[in-house]
Amino acid sequence: MKSPTRGTVAPGERPVEAVLFDLDGTLLDTAPDLVGALNHLRSEEGLEPAPVDAFRPFVSQGALGLIRRGLPDRGPEEEARRRQRFLDWYAQHSLDHTAPFPGIEALLESLEGAGVPWAVVTNKPTFLTLPILDALGWRNRAGAVVCGDTLSVSKPDPAPVRHACEALGVAPERSAMVGDDPRDLDAGEAAGALSVLASFGYGAAAILASGRPVEVVVERPGALLAWVTACPDGEAP
Protein backbone atom coordinates (compact mmCIF):
# COMPACT_ATOMS: atom_id res chain seq x y z
CA MET A 1 0.00 0.00 0.00
CA LYS A 2 1.46 3.36 -1.01
CA SER A 3 2.06 5.96 1.67
CA PRO A 4 -0.19 9.00 1.28
CA THR A 5 2.91 11.16 1.83
CA ARG A 6 6.35 10.98 0.29
CA GLY A 7 9.16 13.18 -0.99
CA THR A 8 12.50 14.45 0.26
CA VAL A 9 11.25 16.00 3.51
CA ALA A 10 9.74 13.98 6.37
CA PRO A 11 6.89 15.14 8.63
CA GLY A 12 8.25 17.26 11.47
CA GLU A 13 11.47 18.06 9.63
CA ARG A 14 10.21 21.51 8.66
CA PRO A 15 7.92 23.55 10.95
CA VAL A 16 4.73 24.66 9.19
CA GLU A 17 2.64 27.44 10.71
CA ALA A 18 0.53 28.37 7.66
CA VAL A 19 -0.60 26.68 4.46
CA LEU A 20 -0.95 28.35 1.07
CA PHE A 21 -3.03 26.63 -1.59
CA ASP A 22 -3.24 26.88 -5.34
CA LEU A 23 -6.88 26.92 -6.46
CA ASP A 24 -7.48 25.07 -9.76
CA GLY A 25 -6.39 21.45 -9.50
CA THR A 26 -5.46 21.70 -5.82
CA LEU A 27 -8.42 22.94 -3.80
CA LEU A 28 -11.02 22.74 -6.54
CA ASP A 29 -11.88 20.45 -9.42
CA THR A 30 -12.63 23.20 -11.91
CA ALA A 31 -11.90 21.13 -15.01
CA PRO A 32 -15.53 20.52 -16.06
CA ASP A 33 -16.27 24.24 -16.25
CA LEU A 34 -12.93 25.29 -17.74
CA VAL A 35 -13.09 22.61 -20.42
CA GLY A 36 -16.70 23.69 -20.86
CA ALA A 37 -15.41 27.14 -21.82
CA LEU A 38 -13.02 25.54 -24.30
CA ASN A 39 -15.88 23.51 -25.75
CA HIS A 40 -17.93 26.68 -26.12
CA LEU A 41 -15.19 28.03 -28.40
CA ARG A 42 -14.88 24.70 -30.21
CA SER A 43 -18.61 24.75 -30.88
CA GLU A 44 -18.36 28.29 -32.28
CA GLU A 45 -15.68 27.06 -34.65
CA GLY A 46 -17.56 23.96 -35.75
CA LEU A 47 -15.48 21.47 -33.76
CA GLU A 48 -16.65 18.51 -31.69
CA PRO A 49 -16.53 18.83 -27.88
CA ALA A 50 -13.25 17.91 -26.23
CA PRO A 51 -13.49 15.24 -23.49
CA VAL A 52 -12.96 16.69 -20.03
CA ASP A 53 -10.64 13.92 -18.88
CA ALA A 54 -8.35 14.33 -21.90
CA PHE A 55 -7.85 18.02 -21.10
CA ARG A 56 -7.78 17.79 -17.31
CA PRO A 57 -3.92 17.67 -17.22
CA PHE A 58 -3.79 21.09 -18.92
CA VAL A 59 -6.31 22.96 -16.81
CA SER A 60 -3.68 24.39 -14.44
CA GLN A 61 -2.13 26.11 -17.47
CA GLY A 62 -5.11 28.45 -17.59
CA ALA A 63 -7.19 29.74 -20.48
CA LEU A 64 -4.30 30.10 -22.91
CA GLY A 65 -2.99 26.64 -22.11
CA LEU A 66 -6.36 25.10 -22.90
CA ILE A 67 -6.86 27.21 -26.01
CA ARG A 68 -3.44 26.26 -27.37
CA ARG A 69 -4.10 22.59 -26.71
CA GLY A 70 -7.69 22.51 -27.89
CA LEU A 71 -7.89 24.79 -30.92
CA PRO A 72 -5.88 25.17 -34.13
CA ASP A 73 -3.31 27.95 -34.12
CA ARG A 74 -4.55 31.01 -35.99
CA GLY A 75 -2.05 33.59 -34.80
CA PRO A 76 -1.70 35.89 -31.80
CA GLU A 77 -4.57 38.24 -32.64
CA GLU A 78 -7.06 35.39 -32.91
CA GLU A 79 -5.61 33.84 -29.74
CA ALA A 80 -6.27 37.07 -27.85
CA ARG A 81 -9.87 37.17 -29.13
CA ARG A 82 -10.37 33.53 -28.19
CA ARG A 83 -9.02 34.15 -24.71
CA GLN A 84 -11.49 36.99 -24.13
CA ARG A 85 -14.43 34.89 -25.36
CA PHE A 86 -13.23 32.03 -23.15
CA LEU A 87 -13.10 34.25 -20.07
CA ASP A 88 -16.46 35.91 -20.81
CA TRP A 89 -18.18 32.53 -21.05
CA TYR A 90 -16.35 31.03 -18.07
CA ALA A 91 -17.24 33.98 -15.82
CA GLN A 92 -20.91 33.08 -16.30
CA HIS A 93 -20.42 29.32 -15.83
CA SER A 94 -17.56 28.96 -13.34
CA LEU A 95 -19.76 27.25 -10.75
CA ASP A 96 -21.84 24.98 -12.97
CA HIS A 97 -19.91 21.85 -11.98
CA THR A 98 -16.92 23.07 -9.94
CA ALA A 99 -16.50 21.50 -6.49
CA PRO A 100 -13.77 20.94 -3.89
CA PHE A 101 -11.76 17.77 -4.29
CA PRO A 102 -12.84 15.03 -1.86
CA GLY A 103 -11.27 15.68 1.54
CA ILE A 104 -10.52 19.36 0.98
CA GLU A 105 -13.32 20.73 3.12
CA ALA A 106 -12.35 18.39 5.97
CA LEU A 107 -8.73 19.50 5.60
CA LEU A 108 -9.62 23.19 5.81
CA GLU A 109 -11.79 22.58 8.86
CA SER A 110 -8.96 20.64 10.51
CA LEU A 111 -6.46 23.41 9.83
CA GLU A 112 -8.85 25.97 11.27
CA GLY A 113 -9.50 23.77 14.28
CA ALA A 114 -5.77 23.52 14.87
CA GLY A 115 -5.36 27.29 14.60
CA VAL A 116 -3.34 27.05 11.38
CA PRO A 117 -4.13 29.90 8.97
CA TRP A 118 -4.50 29.15 5.29
CA ALA A 119 -4.53 31.25 2.14
CA VAL A 120 -5.24 30.97 -1.56
CA VAL A 121 -2.42 31.84 -3.96
CA THR A 122 -3.66 31.46 -7.52
CA ASN A 123 -2.84 32.76 -10.98
CA LYS A 124 -6.59 33.03 -11.66
CA PRO A 125 -7.60 36.70 -12.01
CA THR A 126 -9.49 38.37 -9.18
CA PHE A 127 -12.75 38.79 -11.10
CA LEU A 128 -12.95 35.00 -11.55
CA THR A 129 -11.55 33.95 -8.18
CA LEU A 130 -13.62 35.92 -5.70
CA PRO A 131 -17.08 34.86 -6.93
CA ILE A 132 -16.05 31.22 -6.58
CA LEU A 133 -14.67 31.74 -3.07
CA ASP A 134 -17.80 33.69 -2.10
CA ALA A 135 -20.08 30.93 -3.36
CA LEU A 136 -18.15 28.31 -1.39
CA GLY A 137 -18.06 30.45 1.74
CA TRP A 138 -14.26 30.41 1.68
CA ARG A 139 -13.44 34.07 1.08
CA ASN A 140 -13.81 35.11 4.71
CA ARG A 141 -12.25 31.90 5.98
CA ALA A 142 -9.03 32.35 4.03
CA GLY A 143 -6.47 34.48 5.81
CA ALA A 144 -5.36 35.91 2.48
CA VAL A 145 -6.31 35.63 -1.19
CA VAL A 146 -3.60 36.43 -3.73
CA CYS A 147 -4.77 36.30 -7.34
CA GLY A 148 -2.91 36.43 -10.61
CA ASP A 149 -3.43 40.19 -10.87
CA THR A 150 -3.01 41.11 -7.19
CA LEU A 151 0.64 41.95 -7.84
CA SER A 152 2.52 42.88 -10.99
CA VAL A 153 3.88 39.30 -11.13
CA SER A 154 2.34 35.88 -10.59
CA LYS A 155 3.61 32.35 -9.95
CA PRO A 156 6.27 31.05 -10.63
CA ASP A 157 7.59 34.33 -9.22
CA PRO A 158 7.90 33.96 -5.42
CA ALA A 159 6.35 37.37 -4.72
CA PRO A 160 2.74 36.08 -4.39
CA VAL A 161 3.87 33.48 -1.84
CA ARG A 162 5.75 36.09 0.15
CA HIS A 163 2.79 38.48 -0.08
CA ALA A 164 0.41 35.86 1.32
CA CYS A 165 2.82 34.99 4.13
CA GLU A 166 3.14 38.65 5.06
CA ALA A 167 -0.66 38.95 5.20
CA LEU A 168 -0.79 35.89 7.48
CA GLY A 169 2.06 37.14 9.66
CA VAL A 170 4.13 34.01 9.03
CA ALA A 171 7.64 33.78 7.59
CA PRO A 172 7.74 31.97 4.23
CA GLU A 173 10.22 29.49 5.73
CA ARG A 174 7.51 28.41 8.18
CA SER A 175 4.78 27.99 5.57
CA ALA A 176 3.85 25.37 2.99
CA MET A 177 2.90 26.10 -0.62
CA VAL A 178 0.61 23.36 -1.94
CA GLY A 179 -0.06 22.99 -5.66
CA ASP A 180 -0.22 20.70 -8.67
CA ASP A 181 1.74 22.70 -11.25
CA PRO A 182 5.47 23.40 -11.70
CA ARG A 183 4.76 27.10 -11.16
CA ASP A 184 3.44 26.33 -7.68
CA LEU A 185 6.58 24.39 -6.78
CA ASP A 186 8.86 27.01 -8.30
CA ALA A 187 7.17 29.85 -6.43
CA GLY A 188 7.20 28.00 -3.11
CA GLU A 189 10.82 26.92 -3.38
CA ALA A 190 12.02 30.37 -4.45
CA ALA A 191 10.20 31.96 -1.51
CA GLY A 192 11.71 29.50 0.94
CA ALA A 193 8.41 27.76 1.74
CA LEU A 194 7.97 24.01 2.04
CA SER A 195 6.93 22.95 -1.45
CA VAL A 196 4.10 20.39 -1.49
CA LEU A 197 2.81 18.61 -4.60
CA ALA A 198 -0.85 17.57 -4.54
CA SER A 199 -0.53 14.39 -6.55
CA PHE A 200 -4.31 14.18 -7.04
CA GLY A 201 -4.19 17.45 -9.00
CA TYR A 202 -4.12 18.08 -12.72
CA GLY A 203 -0.44 18.61 -13.48
CA ALA A 204 1.08 16.35 -10.83
CA ALA A 205 1.49 13.23 -12.99
CA ALA A 206 3.73 15.10 -15.44
CA ILE A 207 5.85 16.49 -12.60
CA LEU A 208 6.32 13.06 -11.05
CA ALA A 209 7.09 11.51 -14.44
CA SER A 210 9.76 14.15 -15.06
CA GLY A 211 11.80 12.95 -12.08
CA ARG A 212 11.85 16.40 -10.52
CA PRO A 213 12.75 16.19 -6.81
CA VAL A 214 9.80 17.32 -4.72
CA GLU A 215 10.01 18.14 -1.02
CA VAL A 216 6.61 16.67 -0.17
CA VAL A 217 4.07 14.68 -2.20
CA VAL A 218 0.60 14.17 -0.75
CA GLU A 219 -1.73 11.69 -2.37
CA ARG A 220 -4.83 12.85 -0.51
CA PRO A 221 -5.67 16.19 1.14
CA GLY A 222 -5.77 14.95 4.72
CA ALA A 223 -2.20 13.68 4.53
CA LEU A 224 -1.02 17.28 4.63
CA LEU A 225 -1.95 17.41 8.31
CA ALA A 226 1.11 15.31 9.12
CA TRP A 227 3.21 18.44 8.52
CA VAL A 228 1.14 20.95 10.41
CA THR A 229 -0.56 19.14 13.29
CA ALA A 230 0.13 16.35 15.72
CA CYS A 231 -2.31 14.12 13.85
CA PRO A 232 -0.40 10.96 12.82
CA ASP A 233 -0.24 10.39 9.09
CA GLY A 234 -2.84 7.84 8.15
CA GLU A 235 -5.32 9.11 10.75
CA ALA A 236 -5.88 12.44 9.06
CA PRO A 237 -9.21 12.81 7.28
C-alpha positions as CSV (number, residue, x, y, z in Angstrom):
1,M,0.0,0.0,0.0
2,K,1.5,3.4,-1.0
3,S,2.1,6.0,1.7
4,P,-0.2,9.0,1.3
5,T,2.9,11.2,1.8
6,R,6.4,11.0,0.3
7,G,9.2,13.2,-1.0
8,T,12.5,14.4,0.3
9,V,11.3,16.0,3.5
10,A,9.7,14.0,6.4
11,P,6.9,15.1,8.6
12,G,8.2,17.3,11.5
13,E,11.5,18.1,9.6
14,R,10.2,21.5,8.7
15,P,7.9,23.5,10.9
16,V,4.7,24.7,9.2
17,E,2.6,27.4,10.7
18,A,0.5,28.4,7.7
19,V,-0.6,26.7,4.5
20,L,-0.9,28.3,1.1
21,F,-3.0,26.6,-1.6
22,D,-3.2,26.9,-5.3
23,L,-6.9,26.9,-6.5
24,D,-7.5,25.1,-9.8
25,G,-6.4,21.5,-9.5
26,T,-5.5,21.7,-5.8
27,L,-8.4,22.9,-3.8
28,L,-11.0,22.7,-6.5
29,D,-11.9,20.5,-9.4
30,T,-12.6,23.2,-11.9
31,A,-11.9,21.1,-15.0
32,P,-15.5,20.5,-16.1
33,D,-16.3,24.2,-16.2
34,L,-12.9,25.3,-17.7
35,V,-13.1,22.6,-20.4
36,G,-16.7,23.7,-20.9
37,A,-15.4,27.1,-21.8
38,L,-13.0,25.5,-24.3
39,N,-15.9,23.5,-25.8
40,H,-17.9,26.7,-26.1
41,L,-15.2,28.0,-28.4
42,R,-14.9,24.7,-30.2
43,S,-18.6,24.8,-30.9
44,E,-18.4,28.3,-32.3
45,E,-15.7,27.1,-34.7
46,G,-17.6,24.0,-35.7
47,L,-15.5,21.5,-33.8
48,E,-16.6,18.5,-31.7
49,P,-16.5,18.8,-27.9
50,A,-13.2,17.9,-26.2
51,P,-13.5,15.2,-23.5
52,V,-13.0,16.7,-20.0
53,D,-10.6,13.9,-18.9
54,A,-8.3,14.3,-21.9
55,F,-7.8,18.0,-21.1
56,R,-7.8,17.8,-17.3
57,P,-3.9,17.7,-17.2
58,F,-3.8,21.1,-18.9
59,V,-6.3,23.0,-16.8
60,S,-3.7,24.4,-14.4
61,Q,-2.1,26.1,-17.5
62,G,-5.1,28.5,-17.6
63,A,-7.2,29.7,-20.5
64,L,-4.3,30.1,-22.9
65,G,-3.0,26.6,-22.1
66,L,-6.4,25.1,-22.9
67,I,-6.9,27.2,-26.0
68,R,-3.4,26.3,-27.4
69,R,-4.1,22.6,-26.7
70,G,-7.7,22.5,-27.9
71,L,-7.9,24.8,-30.9
72,P,-5.9,25.2,-34.1
73,D,-3.3,28.0,-34.1
74,R,-4.5,31.0,-36.0
75,G,-2.1,33.6,-34.8
76,P,-1.7,35.9,-31.8
77,E,-4.6,38.2,-32.6
78,E,-7.1,35.4,-32.9
79,E,-5.6,33.8,-29.7
80,A,-6.3,37.1,-27.8
81,R,-9.9,37.2,-29.1
82,R,-10.4,33.5,-28.2
83,R,-9.0,34.2,-24.7
84,Q,-11.5,37.0,-24.1
85,R,-14.4,34.9,-25.4
86,F,-13.2,32.0,-23.1
87,L,-13.1,34.3,-20.1
88,D,-16.5,35.9,-20.8
89,W,-18.2,32.5,-21.0
90,Y,-16.4,31.0,-18.1
91,A,-17.2,34.0,-15.8
92,Q,-20.9,33.1,-16.3
93,H,-20.4,29.3,-15.8
94,S,-17.6,29.0,-13.3
95,L,-19.8,27.3,-10.7
96,D,-21.8,25.0,-13.0
97,H,-19.9,21.8,-12.0
98,T,-16.9,23.1,-9.9
99,A,-16.5,21.5,-6.5
100,P,-13.8,20.9,-3.9
101,F,-11.8,17.8,-4.3
102,P,-12.8,15.0,-1.9
103,G,-11.3,15.7,1.5
104,I,-10.5,19.4,1.0
105,E,-13.3,20.7,3.1
106,A,-12.3,18.4,6.0
107,L,-8.7,19.5,5.6
108,L,-9.6,23.2,5.8
109,E,-11.8,22.6,8.9
110,S,-9.0,20.6,10.5
111,L,-6.5,23.4,9.8
112,E,-8.9,26.0,11.3
113,G,-9.5,23.8,14.3
114,A,-5.8,23.5,14.9
115,G,-5.4,27.3,14.6
116,V,-3.3,27.0,11.4
117,P,-4.1,29.9,9.0
118,W,-4.5,29.2,5.3
119,A,-4.5,31.2,2.1
120,V,-5.2,31.0,-1.6
121,V,-2.4,31.8,-4.0
122,T,-3.7,31.5,-7.5
123,N,-2.8,32.8,-11.0
124,K,-6.6,33.0,-11.7
125,P,-7.6,36.7,-12.0
126,T,-9.5,38.4,-9.2
127,F,-12.8,38.8,-11.1
128,L,-12.9,35.0,-11.5
129,T,-11.5,33.9,-8.2
130,L,-13.6,35.9,-5.7
131,P,-17.1,34.9,-6.9
132,I,-16.1,31.2,-6.6
133,L,-14.7,31.7,-3.1
134,D,-17.8,33.7,-2.1
135,A,-20.1,30.9,-3.4
136,L,-18.2,28.3,-1.4
137,G,-18.1,30.5,1.7
138,W,-14.3,30.4,1.7
139,R,-13.4,34.1,1.1
140,N,-13.8,35.1,4.7
141,R,-12.3,31.9,6.0
142,A,-9.0,32.3,4.0
143,G,-6.5,34.5,5.8
144,A,-5.4,35.9,2.5
145,V,-6.3,35.6,-1.2
146,V,-3.6,36.4,-3.7
147,C,-4.8,36.3,-7.3
148,G,-2.9,36.4,-10.6
149,D,-3.4,40.2,-10.9
150,T,-3.0,41.1,-7.2
151,L,0.6,42.0,-7.8
152,S,2.5,42.9,-11.0
153,V,3.9,39.3,-11.1
154,S,2.3,35.9,-10.6
155,K,3.6,32.3,-9.9
156,P,6.3,31.1,-10.6
157,D,7.6,34.3,-9.2
158,P,7.9,34.0,-5.4
159,A,6.3,37.4,-4.7
160,P,2.7,36.1,-4.4
161,V,3.9,33.5,-1.8
162,R,5.8,36.1,0.1
163,H,2.8,38.5,-0.1
164,A,0.4,35.9,1.3
165,C,2.8,35.0,4.1
166,E,3.1,38.7,5.1
167,A,-0.7,38.9,5.2
168,L,-0.8,35.9,7.5
169,G,2.1,37.1,9.7
170,V,4.1,34.0,9.0
171,A,7.6,33.8,7.6
172,P,7.7,32.0,4.2
173,E,10.2,29.5,5.7
174,R,7.5,28.4,8.2
175,S,4.8,28.0,5.6
176,A,3.9,25.4,3.0
177,M,2.9,26.1,-0.6
178,V,0.6,23.4,-1.9
179,G,-0.1,23.0,-5.7
180,D,-0.2,20.7,-8.7
181,D,1.7,22.7,-11.3
182,P,5.5,23.4,-11.7
183,R,4.8,27.1,-11.2
184,D,3.4,26.3,-7.7
185,L,6.6,24.4,-6.8
186,D,8.9,27.0,-8.3
187,A,7.2,29.9,-6.4
188,G,7.2,28.0,-3.1
189,E,10.8,26.9,-3.4
190,A,12.0,30.4,-4.4
191,A,10.2,32.0,-1.5
192,G,11.7,29.5,0.9
193,A,8.4,27.8,1.7
194,L,8.0,24.0,2.0
195,S,6.9,23.0,-1.4
196,V,4.1,20.4,-1.5
197,L,2.8,18.6,-4.6
198,A,-0.8,17.6,-4.5
199,S,-0.5,14.4,-6.5
200,F,-4.3,14.2,-7.0
201,G,-4.2,17.5,-9.0
202,Y,-4.1,18.1,-12.7
203,G,-0.4,18.6,-13.5
204,A,1.1,16.3,-10.8
205,A,1.5,13.2,-13.0
206,A,3.7,15.1,-15.4
207,I,5.8,16.5,-12.6
208,L,6.3,13.1,-11.1
209,A,7.1,11.5,-14.4
210,S,9.8,14.1,-15.1
211,G,11.8,13.0,-12.1
212,R,11.9,16.4,-10.5
213,P,12.7,16.2,-6.8
214,V,9.8,17.3,-4.7
215,E,10.0,18.1,-1.0
216,V,6.6,16.7,-0.2
217,V,4.1,14.7,-2.2
218,V,0.6,14.2,-0.7
219,E,-1.7,11.7,-2.4
220,R,-4.8,12.8,-0.5
221,P,-5.7,16.2,1.1
222,G,-5.8,14.9,4.7
223,A,-2.2,13.7,4.5
224,L,-1.0,17.3,4.6
225,L,-1.9,17.4,8.3
226,A,1.1,15.3,9.1
227,W,3.2,18.4,8.5
228,V,1.1,20.9,10.4
229,T,-0.6,19.1,13.3
230,A,0.1,16.3,15.7
231,C,-2.3,14.1,13.9
232,P,-0.4,11.0,12.8
233,D,-0.2,10.4,9.1
234,G,-2.8,7.8,8.2
235,E,-5.3,9.1,10.8
236,A,-5.9,12.4,9.1
237,P,-9.2,12.8,7.3
